[in-house]
């Protein structure tokens, strides 16, 4: 028996089967990644039958796994438990055809059902911990289930010296108020020195239950539903441990994930640690014939990540017509696969766009803005709009060069006001080493003739007549050939360059020349979006958009005296904007506000300036005597060292 990403109820079911002498395996694969990769991982378990817990939202990904397993292991048996009401009807019908299915989700019912299929008598649920199926290292990820064996499991846990640190989840979602109170009393009596994370139904959670959740014992309280009494809601609002997961919160999370996913699609910046190819976004025109769209979905299905999305570009007239077919979990447009789908309303090269995520309209106003027009558009840019800067034609390339010349020469960056959010289309192209993910094929655009692009503004890489894996190999081949042709191995800016191999025609061979001429290019692009991150430090209503930047390898901006030998170490950027001085640890995403004088002292320290020269500079800038400047220098440096701005 195998399942993707098992939880404590799966473990309890497996424990029943093990107690009956039936071989059972729990598969802790992550519930993400390509279906084809997960199929191979599941087949390595060498089992004869597989059990999957399903919901309407996981029905289509599960079907992809079943198809893949069946293709390589035709004799495998499948057992499915969980509701299918609301799932795509074609998907639900095929799931029922491919395996035994029953709608119950309670572990007792699932265990009894599986035992009957195996020709064994149903039995009471044993503890997966006390029976040895799970170990102390499984406690933090899987948790403990409230019930008759809870006290014994707590006592067992107290004896496990090698148990992982961290709060232990306590699953009590199905308990009514009396049983929940009894569970908390058991936890108080036997919880020991560990801390726990309570998961309960809001309808069963009362003031008495809250009183039993001692802060020293219960680190977090997560409540499902919105059935709390009004006075208790007020009480819990002031408890930082408490999270109430209502439908509204889930909808808000879905919108957040969707808009963040759209940002990843546009910028090419996928913040994941995986180094395996998998397709997060499949993008195509909604005006393609239905048969062509279906062919694209079928082609990509086995390689789409289980969390991925289909993105349809549509006009206003098509937007409303598509909404009913994008509602999850049915997703009629894609026959239920993948997990999400959304519409981006924008004709090619149009200025404005809006999104519909999973069949629901989402307010996500955005506009495309050519870089050449940024300065002229500055006063008209609106708060609350996501602007995507474009570098598409010769005018944009010329504007980029002009801005980079100014930055390298004077440290000046002209962005947008803090209330305005800027992002750069294909930002990955302009990042540092490793920012290009083309070899992982996170996003693909399918054209009218089945041609495939990877970066939205580049020539076709291949077509859907080729397999996804063949396209991955082609992308890597082109990447390697470009690296050899450009002599990347000996390039002086290799460590600062993404080595993008998929370029639009507008660059006409200028990419390497631009990267070499402007070694701080990646920093420049990071700075363009920084004012929005500084909004809370700059104050509401600030229109500051001009930044003066001090950074390693660039001329001084704040200290005007003689320099010595530059100090080694990771130097943070110091930025003057809107009359404020901000220290920015770029790779740590950390910010600190300091005074003008502190900015001078910090920059002077990094450039190896002598104390006498620094005191003279402070005297000239701030109208103090050199002696007074010297007297306060040691204290100032100590403060900067404590904040990590300078070294020892």
DAHUZI-V498988 format. One record per residue. RES is the residue in one letter. PSI is psi as a letter, one per 30 degrees, with the letter a starting at -180 (* if undefined). OMEGA is omega as a letter, one per 40 degrees, with the letter a starting at -180 (none if undefined). NEAR is the number of other ideal C-beta (glycine too) atoms within 8 Angstrom. Layout:
# DAHUZI-V498988
res=RES psi=PSI omega=OMEGA near=NEAR
res=RES psi=PSI omega=OMEGA near=NEAR
This chain:
# DAHUZI-V498988
res=X psi=k omega=i near=14
res=X psi=l omega=i near=11
res=X psi=l omega=a near=12
res=X psi=j omega=i near=12
res=X psi=i omega=a near=8
res=X psi=l omega=i near=11
res=X psi=a omega=a near=8
res=X psi=e omega=i near=12
res=X psi=e omega=i near=12
res=X psi=e omega=a near=13
res=X psi=e omega=i near=15
res=X psi=e omega=i near=15
res=X psi=e omega=i near=15
res=X psi=e omega=i near=15
res=X psi=e omega=i near=15
res=X psi=e omega=a near=16
res=X psi=e omega=i near=16
res=X psi=e omega=i near=12
res=X psi=f omega=i near=9
res=X psi=g omega=i near=11
res=X psi=g omega=i near=5
res=X psi=k omega=i near=9
res=X psi=k omega=a near=6
res=X psi=k omega=i near=10
res=X psi=k omega=i near=9
res=X psi=k omega=a near=13
res=X psi=j omega=a near=11
res=X psi=h omega=i near=6
res=X psi=l omega=i near=10
res=X psi=k omega=a near=6
res=X psi=h omega=i near=6
res=X psi=l omega=a near=6
res=X psi=l omega=a near=11
res=X psi=k omega=i near=13
res=X psi=e omega=a near=14
res=X psi=e omega=i near=9
res=X psi=e omega=a near=10
res=X psi=e omega=i near=14
res=X psi=e omega=a near=12
res=X psi=e omega=i near=8
res=X psi=e omega=i near=10
res=X psi=e omega=a near=14
res=X psi=f omega=i near=10
res=X psi=f omega=i near=6
res=X psi=f omega=i near=9
res=X psi=h omega=i near=4
res=X psi=l omega=i near=10
res=X psi=f omega=i near=5
res=X psi=l omega=a near=9
res=X psi=k omega=i near=14
res=X psi=k omega=i near=15
res=X psi=k omega=i near=13
res=X psi=k omega=a near=11
res=X psi=l omega=i near=12
res=X psi=l omega=i near=9
res=X psi=e omega=a near=11
res=X psi=f omega=i near=8
res=X psi=g omega=a near=9
res=X psi=e omega=a near=17
res=X psi=e omega=i near=16
res=X psi=e omega=i near=12
res=X psi=e omega=i near=12
res=X psi=e omega=i near=14
res=X psi=e omega=i near=12
res=X psi=e omega=a near=14
res=X psi=e omega=i near=14
res=X psi=e omega=a near=9
res=X psi=e omega=i near=13
res=X psi=e omega=a near=14
res=X psi=e omega=a near=10
res=X psi=e omega=a near=6
res=X psi=f omega=a near=7
res=X psi=i omega=a near=7
res=X psi=f omega=a near=5
res=X psi=f omega=a near=5
res=X psi=k omega=i near=11
res=X psi=k omega=a near=9
res=X psi=k omega=i near=13
res=X psi=k omega=a near=15
res=X psi=k omega=i near=13
res=X psi=k omega=i near=14
res=X psi=l omega=a near=9
res=X psi=k omega=i near=9
res=X psi=f omega=i near=13
res=X psi=k omega=a near=5
res=X psi=f omega=i near=7
res=X psi=l omega=i near=14
res=X psi=k omega=a near=13
res=X psi=e omega=i near=7
res=X psi=e omega=i near=8
res=X psi=e omega=a near=14
res=X psi=e omega=a near=11
res=X psi=e omega=a near=8
res=X psi=e omega=i near=9
res=X psi=e omega=a near=16
res=X psi=e omega=i near=9
res=X psi=e omega=a near=5
res=X psi=f omega=a near=9
res=X psi=l omega=i near=10
res=X psi=k omega=a near=8
res=X psi=k omega=i near=10
res=X psi=k omega=a near=9
res=X psi=f omega=a near=8
res=X psi=k omega=i near=8
res=X psi=f omega=a near=10
res=X psi=k omega=a near=7
res=X psi=e omega=i near=10
res=X psi=e omega=a near=7
res=X psi=e omega=a near=10
res=X psi=e omega=a near=16
res=X psi=e omega=i near=15
res=X psi=e omega=a near=9
res=X psi=e omega=i near=12
res=X psi=e omega=i near=14
res=X psi=e omega=i near=15
res=X psi=e omega=i near=9
res=X psi=e omega=a near=8
res=X psi=g omega=i near=9
res=X psi=g omega=a near=4
res=X psi=l omega=a near=10
res=X psi=k omega=i near=5
res=X psi=k omega=a near=8
res=X psi=l omega=i near=10
res=X psi=l omega=a near=4
res=X psi=j omega=i near=12
res=X psi=l omega=i near=12
res=X psi=k omega=i near=11
res=X psi=f omega=i near=12
res=X psi=e omega=a near=14
res=X psi=f omega=i near=10
res=X psi=f omega=i near=10
res=X psi=g omega=i near=6
res=X psi=e omega=i near=11
res=X psi=l omega=a near=10
res=X psi=a omega=i near=6
res=X psi=f omega=i near=9
res=X psi=f omega=i near=8
res=X psi=f omega=a near=10
res=X psi=e omega=a near=15
res=X psi=e omega=i near=13
res=X psi=e omega=a near=6
res=X psi=e omega=i near=11
res=X psi=a omega=i near=14
res=X psi=k omega=i near=14
res=X psi=k omega=i near=10
res=X psi=k omega=a near=11
res=X psi=a omega=a near=6
res=X psi=f omega=a near=3
res=X psi=g omega=a near=11
res=X psi=e omega=a near=13
res=X psi=e omega=a near=9
res=X psi=e omega=i near=9
res=X psi=e omega=i near=12
res=X psi=e omega=i near=14
res=X psi=e omega=i near=9
res=X psi=e omega=a near=11
res=X psi=e omega=a near=15
res=X psi=f omega=a near=9
res=X psi=f omega=a near=6
res=X psi=j omega=a near=9
res=X psi=f omega=a near=4
res=X psi=g omega=a near=5
res=X psi=k omega=a near=11
res=X psi=l omega=i near=7
res=X psi=l omega=i near=4
res=X psi=l omega=i near=5
res=X psi=k omega=i near=10
res=X psi=k omega=i near=13
res=X psi=k omega=i near=12
res=X psi=j omega=a near=13
res=X psi=j omega=a near=11
res=X psi=h omega=a near=14
res=X psi=f omega=a near=8
res=X psi=g omega=a near=5
res=X psi=k omega=i near=12
res=X psi=l omega=a near=6
res=X psi=e omega=a near=10
res=X psi=e omega=a near=6
res=X psi=e omega=i near=11
res=X psi=e omega=i near=15
res=X psi=e omega=i near=12
res=X psi=e omega=i near=8
res=X psi=e omega=i near=13
res=X psi=e omega=i near=12
res=X psi=e omega=i near=9
res=X psi=e omega=i near=11
res=X psi=e omega=i near=15
res=X psi=e omega=a near=10
res=X psi=e omega=a near=7
res=X psi=g omega=a near=10
res=X psi=f omega=i near=9
res=X psi=b omega=a near=7
res=X psi=f omega=a near=2
res=X psi=l omega=i near=10
res=X psi=l omega=a near=9
res=X psi=l omega=i near=13
res=X psi=j omega=a near=14
res=X psi=k omega=i near=12
res=X psi=j omega=a near=11
res=X psi=l omega=i near=15
res=X psi=k omega=a near=13
res=X psi=f omega=i near=12
res=X psi=f omega=i near=6
res=X psi=f omega=a near=13
res=X psi=k omega=a near=14
res=X psi=l omega=i near=10
res=X psi=e omega=i near=8
res=X psi=e omega=i near=7
res=X psi=e omega=i near=14
res=X psi=e omega=a near=13
res=X psi=f omega=i near=6
res=X psi=f omega=a near=11
res=X psi=i omega=a near=12
res=X psi=k omega=a near=7
res=X psi=e omega=i near=7
res=X psi=f omega=a near=4
res=X psi=e omega=a near=10
res=X psi=j omega=a near=13
res=X psi=f omega=a near=8
res=X psi=k omega=i near=10
res=X psi=j omega=i near=15
res=X psi=j omega=a near=11
res=X psi=k omega=i near=14
res=X psi=k omega=i near=9
res=X psi=l omega=a near=10
res=X psi=h omega=a near=8
res=X psi=g omega=a near=6
res=X psi=k omega=i near=11
res=X psi=k omega=a near=6
res=X psi=e omega=a near=6
res=X psi=e omega=i near=7
res=X psi=e omega=i near=12
res=X psi=e omega=i near=10
res=X psi=e omega=a near=8
res=X psi=e omega=a near=10
res=X psi=f omega=a near=13
res=X psi=f omega=a near=7
res=X psi=g omega=i near=5
res=X psi=j omega=a near=9
res=X psi=f omega=i near=3
res=X psi=f omega=a near=9
res=X psi=k omega=i near=11
res=X psi=k omega=i near=7
res=X psi=j omega=a near=12
res=X psi=i omega=i near=9
res=X psi=l omega=i near=8
res=X psi=e omega=i near=6
res=X psi=e omega=i near=7
res=X psi=e omega=i near=9
res=X psi=e omega=i near=9
res=X psi=e omega=i near=9
res=X psi=e omega=i near=8
res=X psi=e omega=i near=8
res=X psi=e omega=i near=10
res=X psi=e omega=i near=10
res=X psi=e omega=i near=8
res=X psi=e omega=a near=8
res=X psi=e omega=i near=15
res=X psi=e omega=i near=12
res=X psi=e omega=i near=8
res=X psi=e omega=i near=12
res=X psi=e omega=i near=13
res=X psi=e omega=i near=11
res=X psi=e omega=i near=15
res=X psi=e omega=a near=12
res=X psi=e omega=a near=11
res=X psi=f omega=a near=12
res=X psi=g omega=a near=15
res=X psi=j omega=i near=10
res=X psi=j omega=a near=9
res=X psi=i omega=i near=4
res=X psi=l omega=a near=4
res=X psi=f omega=a near=3
res=X psi=k omega=i near=7
res=X psi=g omega=i near=4
res=X psi=k omega=a near=8
res=X psi=k omega=i near=11
res=X psi=k omega=a near=15
res=X psi=j omega=i near=16
res=X psi=e omega=a near=14
res=X psi=k omega=i near=14
res=X psi=j omega=a near=15
res=X psi=k omega=i near=13
res=X psi=l omega=a near=14
res=X psi=k omega=i near=9
res=X psi=f omega=a near=12
res=X psi=f omega=i near=6
res=X psi=k omega=i near=10
res=X psi=k omega=a near=5
res=X psi=e omega=a near=6
res=X psi=e omega=i near=6
res=X psi=e omega=i near=10
res=X psi=e omega=i near=12
res=X psi=e omega=i near=9
res=X psi=e omega=i near=10
res=X psi=e omega=i near=14
res=X psi=e omega=a near=13
res=X psi=e omega=a near=7
res=X psi=e omega=a near=8
res=X psi=f omega=a near=12
res=X psi=e omega=a near=11
res=X psi=f omega=a near=11
res=X psi=f omega=i near=12
res=X psi=k omega=i near=15
res=X psi=k omega=a near=11
res=X psi=f omega=i near=12
res=X psi=g omega=a near=8
res=X psi=l omega=a near=14
res=X psi=k omega=i near=13
res=X psi=k omega=a near=15
res=X psi=k omega=i near=14
res=X psi=k omega=i near=15
res=X psi=k omega=a near=11
res=X psi=l omega=i near=13
res=X psi=l omega=i near=9
res=X psi=e omega=a near=7
res=X psi=e omega=a near=6
res=X psi=f omega=a near=11
res=X psi=e omega=a near=13
res=X psi=e omega=i near=7
res=X psi=f omega=a near=6
res=X psi=f omega=a near=14
res=X psi=e omega=a near=12
res=X psi=e omega=a near=7
res=X psi=f omega=a near=9
res=X psi=g omega=a near=16
res=X psi=k omega=i near=11
res=X psi=l omega=e near=11
res=X psi=g omega=a near=12
res=X psi=e omega=i near=11
res=X psi=i omega=a near=16
res=X psi=e omega=a near=10
res=X psi=e omega=a near=10
res=X psi=g omega=a near=10
res=X psi=h omega=i near=11
res=X psi=f omega=a near=13
res=X psi=k omega=e near=13
res=X psi=b omega=a near=16
res=X psi=e omega=a near=11
res=X psi=l omega=i near=13
res=X psi=k omega=i near=14
res=X psi=l omega=a near=15
res=X psi=k omega=i near=16
res=X psi=j omega=a near=12
res=X psi=j omega=i near=12
res=X psi=k omega=i near=9
res=X psi=l omega=i near=5
res=X psi=k omega=i near=5
res=X psi=g omega=i near=4
res=X psi=l omega=a near=8
res=X psi=e omega=a near=4
res=X psi=l omega=i near=9
res=X psi=l omega=i near=12
res=X psi=l omega=a near=13
res=X psi=k omega=i near=14
res=X psi=j omega=a near=15
res=X psi=k omega=i near=12
res=X psi=h omega=i near=13
res=X psi=g omega=i near=10
res=X psi=k omega=i near=8
res=X psi=k omega=a near=7
res=X psi=k omega=i near=11
res=X psi=j omega=i near=5
res=X psi=i omega=a near=10
res=X psi=k omega=i near=10
res=X psi=l omega=i near=11
res=X psi=k omega=i near=11
res=X psi=k omega=a near=13
res=X psi=j omega=i near=11
res=X psi=k omega=a near=14
res=X psi=e omega=a near=12
res=X psi=f omega=a near=9
res=X psi=g omega=a near=8
res=X psi=e omega=a near=13
res=X psi=e omega=a near=6
res=X psi=e omega=a near=5
res=X psi=f omega=a near=9
res=X psi=e omega=a near=11
res=X psi=f omega=a near=4
res=X psi=f omega=a near=5
res=X psi=k omega=a near=10
res=X psi=k omega=i near=6
res=X psi=k omega=i near=6
res=X psi=f omega=i near=5
res=X psi=k omega=i near=11
res=X psi=j omega=i near=10
res=X psi=k omega=i near=14
res=X psi=j omega=i near=12
res=X psi=k omega=a near=13
res=X psi=k omega=i near=10
res=X psi=i omega=a near=12
res=X psi=e omega=a near=8
res=X psi=a omega=a near=8
res=X psi=e omega=i near=6
res=X psi=e omega=i near=8
res=X psi=e omega=i near=14
res=X psi=e omega=i near=13
res=X psi=e omega=i near=9
res=X psi=e omega=i near=12
res=X psi=e omega=a near=11
res=X psi=e omega=a near=9
res=X psi=e omega=i near=8
res=X psi=e omega=i near=12
res=X psi=e omega=i near=13
res=X psi=e omega=a near=8
res=X psi=e omega=a near=10
res=X psi=e omega=a near=14
res=X psi=e omega=a near=8
res=X psi=e omega=a near=5
res=X psi=f omega=a near=7
res=X psi=g omega=a near=11
res=X psi=k omega=i near=10
res=X psi=k omega=i near=12
res=X psi=j omega=i near=11
res=X psi=b omega=i near=12
res=X psi=l omega=a near=11
res=X psi=l omega=a near=12
res=X psi=f omega=a near=12
res=X psi=f omega=a near=8
res=X psi=k omega=a near=13
res=X psi=k omega=i near=8
res=X psi=k omega=i near=11
res=X psi=l omega=a near=13
res=X psi=k omega=i near=13
res=X psi=k omega=a near=13
res=X psi=h omega=i near=13
res=X psi=f omega=a near=13
res=X psi=f omega=a near=13
res=X psi=f omega=a near=11
res=X psi=g omega=a near=10
res=X psi=a omega=i near=12
res=X psi=a omega=a near=9
res=X psi=k omega=i near=9
res=X psi=f omega=a near=6
res=X psi=f omega=i near=11
res=X psi=k omega=a near=14
res=X psi=g omega=a near=9
res=X psi=e omega=a near=12
res=X psi=f omega=i near=10
res=X psi=f omega=i near=12
res=X psi=h omega=a near=14
res=X psi=f omega=a near=11
res=X psi=k omega=a near=14
res=X psi=k omega=i near=13
res=X psi=k omega=i near=10
res=X psi=k omega=a near=11
res=X psi=a omega=a near=11
res=X psi=e omega=a near=7
res=X psi=g omega=a near=5
res=X psi=g omega=i near=12
res=X psi=k omega=a near=10
res=X psi=k omega=i near=15
res=X psi=l omega=a near=12
res=X psi=f omega=a near=12
res=X psi=g omega=i near=11
res=X psi=f omega=a near=10
res=X psi=g omega=a near=7
res=X psi=l omega=i near=10
res=X psi=l omega=a near=5
res=X psi=k omega=i near=8
res=X psi=f omega=a near=12
res=X psi=b omega=i near=10
res=X psi=l omega=a near=9
res=X psi=f omega=i near=9
res=X psi=f omega=i near=5
res=X psi=l omega=i near=9
res=X psi=l omega=i near=5
res=X psi=e omega=a near=12
res=X psi=e omega=i near=8
res=X psi=e omega=i near=9
res=X psi=e omega=i near=14
res=X psi=e omega=i near=12
res=X psi=e omega=i near=8
res=X psi=e omega=i near=11
res=X psi=e omega=a near=15
res=X psi=e omega=i near=9
res=X psi=e omega=i near=8
res=X psi=e omega=i near=11
res=X psi=e omega=a near=13
res=X psi=e omega=i near=8
res=X psi=e omega=i near=9
res=X psi=e omega=i near=11
res=X psi=e omega=i near=11
res=X psi=e omega=a near=8
res=X psi=e omega=a near=6
res=X psi=f omega=a near=9
res=X psi=h omega=a near=7
res=X psi=f omega=a near=11
res=X psi=e omega=a near=6
res=X psi=g omega=a near=5
res=X psi=k omega=a near=12
res=X psi=f omega=a near=5
res=X psi=g omega=a near=9
res=X psi=e omega=a near=11
res=X psi=f omega=i near=6
res=X psi=g omega=a near=11
res=X psi=k omega=i near=12
res=X psi=f omega=a near=13
res=X psi=h omega=i near=12
res=X psi=k omega=a near=10
res=X psi=f omega=a near=12
res=X psi=j omega=a near=10
res=X psi=k omega=i near=9
res=X psi=l omega=a near=7
res=X psi=f omega=a near=6
res=X psi=f omega=a near=10
res=X psi=f omega=i near=9
res=X psi=h omega=i near=5
res=X psi=g omega=a near=6
res=X psi=f omega=a near=8
res=X psi=e omega=a near=9
res=X psi=e omega=a near=9
res=X psi=e omega=i near=8
res=X psi=e omega=a near=13
res=X psi=e omega=a near=13
res=X psi=e omega=a near=10
res=X psi=f omega=a near=6
res=X psi=i omega=a near=11
res=X psi=f omega=i near=9
res=X psi=g omega=a near=12
res=X psi=e omega=a near=12
res=X psi=e omega=i near=13
res=X psi=e omega=i near=11
res=X psi=e omega=a near=13
res=X psi=e omega=i near=12
res=X psi=e omega=a near=9
res=X psi=e omega=a near=12
res=X psi=e omega=a near=11
res=X psi=f omega=a near=13
res=X psi=e omega=a near=12
res=X psi=e omega=i near=16
res=X psi=e omega=i near=12
res=X psi=f omega=a near=7
res=X psi=g omega=a near=13
res=X psi=e omega=a near=11
res=X psi=f omega=i near=4
res=X psi=e omega=a near=9
res=X psi=f omega=i near=12
res=X psi=l omega=a near=5
res=X psi=k omega=i near=4
res=X psi=f omega=a near=4
res=X psi=k omega=i near=11
res=X psi=g omega=a near=6
res=X psi=k omega=i near=12
res=X psi=f omega=a near=11
res=X psi=k omega=a near=9
res=X psi=k omega=i near=14
res=X psi=k omega=a near=11
res=X psi=k omega=i near=16
res=X psi=k omega=a near=13
res=X psi=l omega=i near=11
res=X psi=k omega=i near=6
res=X psi=f omega=i near=5
res=X psi=l omega=i near=10
res=X psi=l omega=i near=5
res=X psi=k omega=i near=9
res=X psi=f omega=a near=11
res=X psi=e omega=i near=12
res=X psi=k omega=a near=12
res=X psi=g omega=a near=7
res=X psi=a omega=a near=10
res=X psi=k omega=a near=6
res=X psi=l omega=i near=8
res=X psi=b omega=i near=8
res=X psi=k omega=a near=4
res=X psi=k omega=a near=9
res=X psi=k omega=i near=10
res=X psi=l omega=i near=3
res=X psi=l omega=i near=5
res=X psi=j omega=a near=4
res=X psi=k omega=i near=8
res=X psi=l omega=i near=10
res=X psi=k omega=i near=11
res=X psi=k omega=a near=17
res=X psi=k omega=i near=14
res=X psi=k omega=a near=13
res=X psi=k omega=i near=13
res=X psi=h omega=a near=6
res=X psi=g omega=i near=4
res=X psi=l omega=i near=11
res=X psi=k omega=a near=13
res=X psi=k omega=i near=14
res=X psi=k omega=a near=15
res=X psi=j omega=i near=11
res=X psi=j omega=a near=10
res=X psi=e omega=a near=9
res=X psi=f omega=i near=5
res=X psi=f omega=a near=5
res=X psi=h omega=a near=6
res=X psi=k omega=a near=6
res=X psi=k omega=i near=11
res=X psi=k omega=i near=8
res=X psi=k omega=i near=8
res=X psi=l omega=i near=13
res=X psi=l omega=i near=6
res=X psi=e omega=a near=10
res=X psi=e omega=i near=10
res=X psi=e omega=i near=13
res=X psi=e omega=i near=14
res=X psi=e omega=a near=14
res=X psi=e omega=a near=15
res=X psi=e omega=a near=14
res=X psi=e omega=i near=14
res=X psi=e omega=i near=13
res=X psi=e omega=a near=13
res=X psi=f omega=a near=11
res=X psi=g omega=i near=12
res=X psi=g omega=a near=9
res=X psi=k omega=i near=14
res=X psi=l omega=a near=7
res=X psi=e omega=a near=8
res=X psi=e omega=i near=7
res=X psi=e omega=i near=11
res=X psi=e omega=a near=16
res=X psi=e omega=i near=13
res=X psi=e omega=i near=10
res=X psi=e omega=i near=14
res=X psi=e omega=i near=14
res=X psi=e omega=a near=12
res=X psi=e omega=a near=7
res=X psi=e omega=a near=10
res=X psi=g omega=i near=9
res=X psi=h omega=i near=4
res=X psi=l omega=i near=8
res=X psi=l omega=i near=6
res=X psi=e omega=i near=11
res=X psi=e omega=i near=7
res=X psi=e omega=i near=8
res=X psi=e omega=i near=14
res=X psi=e omega=a near=9
res=X psi=e omega=a near=6
res=X psi=f omega=a near=8
res=X psi=e omega=a near=12
res=X psi=e omega=i near=6
res=X psi=e omega=a near=7
res=X psi=e omega=a near=11
res=X psi=e omega=i near=11
res=X psi=e omega=i near=8
res=X psi=e omega=i near=9
res=X psi=e omega=i near=14
res=X psi=e omega=a near=11
res=X psi=e omega=i near=6
res=X psi=f omega=i near=9
res=X psi=g omega=a near=6
res=X psi=e omega=i near=11
res=X psi=l omega=i near=8
res=X psi=a omega=a near=6
res=X psi=* omega=none near=2
